[in-house]
Amino acid sequence: METRANNPDSLAVGLMAYYDNELPRYQSMLSKVFTIMDSTKQKEEFSGSTGITKLVDVGENGTYPYEDELEDFKTILTHKTFKRAIAVSEEQKEDDQYRTPESRTRSLAKAASQTGDFNGFSAFRNAFTSTSTSYGDAEELCSTSHDRLDGGTVRSNASSTNIALSEANLETGLIAMDEALDHKGEVIGNMGRGVILMVPIALRKKALEIVGSPLRSGTANNDLNYYALGDIDVFVNPWIGVPAGGSDTSWFIVRKQNNAMKFIWRKRPVSRVDVDDETDALKFKVRARFSYGWTDPIGEIWGSQGTGTGSYSS
């Protein structure tokens, strides 16, 4: 283990410098689709109401019709604690002259930077998994059966036929998202904020062709590409594909500045150097606390497993 016997202060300062220099190289992607918040509590609760439906024509001198709001499902996000540490042997320091401590400290900085992204985007890796829930209706992020508080027909924000990413299927998803109804059966009407087409690396080429081509993609027609003119951004997300434990076919449409996805820092990654009282071993530690999840995703998030086969109902 690294000890304090030989220039302990310079060693600690050196390790911290390696860590601090490495952190900025890995910029978080969370803010692309999550609302980032800070917390001072053990957990955060989100609740609200369904709002009021549109005004009605009551005729001349008609009385005011009154309407009650419905209390929305509650979302509770409880912060979890994440830790990692390294310890370097004195022989490694003696023989490598800081090369091993530097390499391992830089690796720890990379891991600390990416921990929030990896965990936060698990909401999308598990978007079709029945055991992964957050919103108070106890359904998946992308479900065909989100409950309506007024008892009306269940709402869907997922493809029931697992449509694969294509120009035509992007339009299917956009229409489904723009025509989504709230808990009282009213059109939500969130169309003014634009959308993000979020795909894994395996779908990068297809997504960029659909959205970025000056003419329509995948066709001999010379029509202008409607999607290139619209407010649609492509987000190629390495944290939702197979290498990260996700899927190389699933794709998502996310409303820009959406109100559903939440990532909450209780304690942003903080590093420190500790000394073991018994062995004088020097250890470099990183600790963070955060939570993540979603509130009502209807009209904000839409997704497909993208296999092009089978059916999905959950």
C-alpha positions as CSV (number, residue, x, y, z in Angstrom):
1,M,0.0,0.0,0.0
2,E,1.1,3.6,-0.6
3,T,2.5,5.0,2.6
4,R,3.2,8.5,3.9
5,A,6.8,7.7,4.8
6,N,8.2,9.2,1.6
7,N,7.0,12.7,0.8
8,P,3.3,12.0,1.8
9,D,2.1,15.5,1.2
10,S,3.4,15.7,-2.4
11,L,1.9,12.3,-3.1
12,A,-1.5,13.3,-1.9
13,V,-1.4,16.6,-3.9
14,G,-0.1,14.8,-6.9
15,L,-3.0,12.2,-6.9
16,M,-5.5,15.0,-6.5
17,A,-4.0,16.9,-9.4
18,Y,-4.2,13.8,-11.6
19,Y,-7.9,13.4,-10.6
20,D,-8.9,17.0,-11.1
21,N,-7.1,17.2,-14.5
22,E,-8.9,14.1,-15.8
23,L,-12.5,14.9,-14.7
24,P,-13.2,17.6,-17.4
25,R,-12.4,15.2,-20.2
26,Y,-15.7,13.3,-19.6
27,Q,-18.6,15.7,-20.0
28,S,-21.9,14.4,-18.7
29,M,-24.7,13.7,-21.2
30,L,-27.5,13.7,-18.6
31,S,-28.6,17.3,-19.3
32,K,-29.5,16.4,-22.9
33,V,-32.7,14.6,-21.6
34,F,-32.8,15.0,-17.8
35,T,-33.7,17.9,-15.6
36,I,-30.7,18.2,-13.3
37,M,-31.5,19.1,-9.7
38,D,-29.9,19.4,-6.3
39,S,-31.3,18.1,-3.1
40,T,-30.7,18.6,0.6
41,K,-32.9,15.8,1.8
42,Q,-32.8,12.0,2.0
43,K,-35.4,11.7,-0.8
44,E,-37.5,13.9,-3.1
45,E,-41.2,13.5,-3.8
46,F,-43.0,14.8,-6.9
47,S,-46.7,15.1,-7.0
48,G,-49.2,17.5,-8.7
49,S,-52.6,17.6,-10.2
50,T,-54.2,17.0,-13.6
51,G,-55.1,20.6,-14.2
52,I,-58.3,22.0,-15.5
53,T,-60.0,21.3,-18.8
54,K,-60.8,24.0,-21.4
55,L,-63.5,26.6,-20.8
56,V,-67.0,25.8,-22.0
57,D,-69.6,27.9,-23.8
58,V,-72.3,28.7,-21.2
59,G,-74.4,31.1,-23.3
60,E,-75.5,34.6,-22.3
61,N,-75.5,35.3,-18.6
62,G,-74.6,31.6,-17.9
63,T,-73.3,30.5,-14.6
64,Y,-69.7,29.4,-14.1
65,P,-69.1,25.6,-14.2
66,Y,-66.7,24.5,-11.5
67,E,-64.3,21.7,-11.9
68,D,-62.0,19.9,-9.4
69,E,-58.5,18.8,-10.2
70,L,-57.4,15.2,-9.7
71,E,-54.3,14.5,-7.6
72,D,-51.6,13.0,-9.8
73,F,-49.6,9.9,-9.1
74,K,-46.7,10.5,-6.8
75,T,-43.1,9.8,-7.7
76,I,-40.6,9.3,-4.8
77,L,-36.8,9.3,-5.6
78,T,-34.6,8.1,-2.8
79,H,-30.9,8.9,-3.1
80,K,-28.4,6.1,-3.3
81,T,-24.7,6.3,-2.3
82,F,-21.9,5.4,-4.7
83,K,-18.3,4.8,-3.8
84,R,-15.0,3.7,-5.2
85,A,-11.4,3.8,-3.9
86,I,-7.8,2.9,-5.0
87,A,-4.7,2.1,-3.0
88,V,-1.2,1.9,-4.5
89,S,1.6,-0.3,-3.1
90,E,4.8,1.4,-2.0
91,E,6.7,-0.9,-4.4
92,Q,4.7,0.4,-7.3
93,K,5.5,4.0,-6.3
94,E,9.1,3.2,-5.9
95,D,9.5,1.3,-9.2
96,D,7.1,3.2,-11.4
97,Q,7.8,6.7,-10.0
98,Y,4.1,7.8,-10.0
99,R,3.2,6.3,-13.4
100,T,1.0,3.6,-11.8
101,P,-0.6,6.0,-9.2
102,E,-1.2,8.5,-12.1
103,S,-2.8,5.9,-14.3
104,R,-5.1,4.5,-11.6
105,T,-6.1,7.9,-10.4
106,R,-7.0,9.1,-13.9
107,S,-9.0,5.9,-14.3
108,L,-10.9,6.6,-11.1
109,A,-11.7,10.1,-12.3
110,K,-13.1,8.7,-15.5
111,A,-15.2,6.2,-13.6
112,A,-16.5,8.9,-11.3
113,S,-17.5,11.1,-14.2
114,Q,-19.4,8.3,-16.0
115,T,-21.2,6.8,-13.0
116,G,-24.0,9.4,-13.1
117,D,-24.5,8.9,-16.9
118,F,-24.4,5.1,-16.7
119,N,-27.0,4.9,-13.8
120,G,-29.2,7.7,-15.0
121,F,-29.6,6.3,-18.5
122,S,-30.5,2.9,-17.1
123,A,-34.0,4.4,-17.1
124,F,-33.9,4.0,-20.9
125,R,-32.0,0.7,-20.9
126,N,-34.8,-0.7,-18.8
127,A,-37.6,1.4,-20.4
128,F,-39.5,-1.8,-21.3
129,T,-38.7,-3.8,-18.2
130,S,-41.7,-4.4,-15.9
131,T,-39.6,-4.4,-12.8
132,S,-38.2,-0.9,-13.5
133,T,-40.7,1.7,-12.4
134,S,-40.6,5.3,-11.0
135,Y,-43.8,7.1,-11.7
136,G,-46.6,6.3,-9.3
137,D,-48.7,4.3,-11.8
138,A,-46.1,1.5,-11.3
139,E,-45.6,1.1,-15.1
140,E,-42.4,1.1,-17.1
141,L,-41.1,4.3,-18.6
142,C,-42.4,3.2,-22.0
143,S,-45.7,1.3,-21.5
144,T,-48.8,0.7,-23.5
145,S,-51.0,0.8,-20.4
146,H,-50.3,4.0,-18.3
147,D,-53.4,4.5,-16.1
148,R,-55.6,7.5,-16.4
149,L,-56.7,9.1,-13.1
150,D,-60.2,9.8,-14.4
151,G,-60.6,6.1,-15.2
152,G,-60.5,6.6,-18.9
153,T,-58.8,4.5,-21.5
154,V,-55.2,3.7,-20.6
155,R,-52.5,5.7,-22.4
156,S,-49.5,4.5,-24.3
157,N,-46.1,5.9,-25.0
158,A,-44.6,2.9,-26.6
159,S,-44.9,1.0,-29.9
160,S,-47.0,-2.1,-29.5
161,T,-45.4,-3.7,-32.5
162,N,-41.8,-2.8,-31.8
163,I,-41.4,-0.8,-35.0
164,A,-37.8,-0.4,-36.2
165,L,-36.3,3.0,-36.8
166,S,-37.2,4.4,-40.2
167,E,-38.4,7.6,-41.8
168,A,-42.0,6.3,-41.7
169,N,-41.8,4.9,-38.2
170,L,-40.3,8.1,-36.9
171,E,-43.4,9.9,-38.1
172,T,-45.6,7.2,-36.4
173,G,-43.8,7.9,-33.1
174,L,-44.0,11.7,-33.5
175,I,-47.8,11.6,-34.2
176,A,-48.4,9.3,-31.2
177,M,-46.4,11.7,-29.0
178,D,-48.1,14.9,-30.3
179,E,-51.6,13.4,-30.0
180,A,-51.1,12.1,-26.4
181,L,-53.9,12.8,-23.9
182,D,-53.7,13.9,-20.3
183,H,-55.4,12.3,-17.3
184,K,-58.7,14.0,-18.3
185,G,-58.6,13.0,-21.9
186,E,-57.4,16.4,-23.1
187,V,-54.7,16.8,-25.8
188,I,-51.6,17.7,-24.0
189,G,-50.3,19.9,-26.8
190,N,-46.5,19.9,-26.1
191,M,-45.5,20.5,-29.7
192,G,-43.7,23.8,-29.3
193,R,-40.5,22.5,-27.7
194,G,-39.0,20.3,-30.4
195,V,-37.8,16.7,-29.9
196,I,-34.7,14.7,-29.6
197,L,-34.3,11.4,-31.4
198,M,-32.2,9.3,-29.0
199,V,-30.5,6.2,-30.4
200,P,-27.7,3.8,-29.6
201,I,-24.4,3.9,-31.5
202,A,-25.6,1.0,-33.7
203,L,-28.4,3.3,-35.1
204,R,-26.3,6.4,-35.5
205,K,-26.0,6.2,-39.3
206,K,-29.7,5.5,-39.8
207,A,-30.8,8.3,-37.5
208,L,-28.5,10.9,-39.0
209,E,-29.6,9.9,-42.5
210,I,-33.3,10.3,-41.6
211,V,-32.9,13.6,-39.9
212,G,-30.0,15.2,-41.6
213,S,-30.3,14.3,-45.3
214,P,-31.2,17.4,-47.5
215,L,-33.6,15.1,-49.5
216,R,-35.8,12.3,-48.2
217,S,-33.7,9.4,-47.0
218,G,-34.1,5.8,-48.4
219,T,-36.0,6.9,-51.4
220,A,-35.4,8.0,-55.0
221,N,-37.9,10.8,-54.5
222,N,-36.5,14.3,-54.7
223,D,-38.8,15.8,-52.0
224,L,-37.2,18.0,-49.4
225,N,-36.5,16.2,-46.1
226,Y,-39.2,17.4,-43.8
227,Y,-37.3,16.2,-40.7
228,A,-34.2,18.2,-41.7
229,L,-36.3,21.4,-41.6
230,G,-38.0,20.6,-38.3
231,D,-36.8,21.0,-34.7
232,I,-35.4,17.5,-34.3
233,D,-31.9,16.8,-32.8
234,V,-30.2,13.4,-32.9
235,F,-28.6,12.2,-29.7
236,V,-26.3,9.2,-30.1
237,N,-26.2,7.8,-26.6
238,P,-23.5,5.2,-25.8
239,W,-25.2,4.4,-22.5
240,I,-28.3,2.7,-24.0
241,G,-26.7,0.2,-26.4
242,V,-25.6,-3.4,-26.0
243,P,-22.0,-2.5,-24.7
244,A,-23.7,-0.7,-21.8
245,G,-26.1,-3.5,-21.2
246,G,-28.9,-2.1,-23.3
247,S,-30.3,-2.6,-26.8
248,D,-28.9,-1.8,-30.2
249,T,-32.4,-1.6,-31.7
250,S,-34.4,0.4,-29.2
251,W,-35.0,4.1,-30.0
252,F,-36.7,7.0,-28.2
253,I,-38.3,10.3,-28.9
254,V,-37.7,12.8,-26.0
255,R,-39.3,16.2,-25.8
256,K,-36.7,18.9,-25.4
257,Q,-36.7,20.4,-22.0
258,N,-39.1,17.7,-20.9
259,N,-40.8,17.7,-17.5
260,A,-40.6,14.0,-16.9
261,M,-36.9,12.8,-16.6
262,K,-35.3,13.8,-13.3
263,F,-31.7,13.4,-12.1
264,I,-31.1,14.7,-8.6
265,W,-27.7,15.2,-6.9
266,R,-27.6,14.8,-3.2
267,K,-23.8,14.9,-3.2
268,R,-21.9,15.5,-6.3
269,P,-18.7,13.4,-6.6
270,V,-16.2,14.4,-4.0
271,S,-12.7,13.0,-3.6
272,R,-10.4,12.7,-0.6
273,V,-7.2,11.1,0.6
274,D,-7.3,9.0,3.8
275,V,-4.6,7.5,5.9
276,D,-5.0,4.2,7.7
277,D,-4.1,4.7,11.3
278,E,-2.7,1.1,11.6
279,T,-0.7,0.8,8.4
280,D,-0.3,4.5,7.3
281,A,-1.6,3.4,3.9
282,L,-2.6,6.2,1.7
283,K,-6.0,5.7,-0.1
284,F,-7.8,7.8,-2.7
285,K,-11.6,7.7,-2.4
286,V,-14.5,9.1,-4.3
287,R,-18.1,9.3,-3.1
288,A,-21.4,10.5,-4.6
289,R,-25.1,10.4,-3.8
290,F,-27.9,10.8,-6.3
291,S,-31.2,9.5,-7.5
292,Y,-33.0,9.4,-10.9
293,G,-36.4,8.6,-12.3
294,W,-39.4,10.0,-14.1
295,T,-42.7,11.6,-13.4
296,D,-45.6,11.4,-15.9
297,P,-43.9,10.5,-19.2
298,I,-46.9,10.8,-21.5
299,G,-46.4,13.4,-24.2
300,E,-42.7,13.8,-23.1
301,I,-41.2,10.3,-23.8
302,W,-42.0,7.8,-26.5
303,G,-40.1,4.6,-27.3
304,S,-39.9,1.4,-29.4
305,Q,-37.9,-1.7,-28.8
306,G,-37.1,-1.5,-32.5
307,T,-36.9,-5.1,-33.3
308,G,-39.5,-4.9,-36.1
309,T,-41.1,-8.1,-35.0
310,G,-43.4,-9.4,-32.3
311,S,-45.6,-7.4,-30.0
312,Y,-45.2,-5.4,-26.8
313,S,-48.0,-5.0,-24.2
314,S,-47.1,-3.9,-20.7
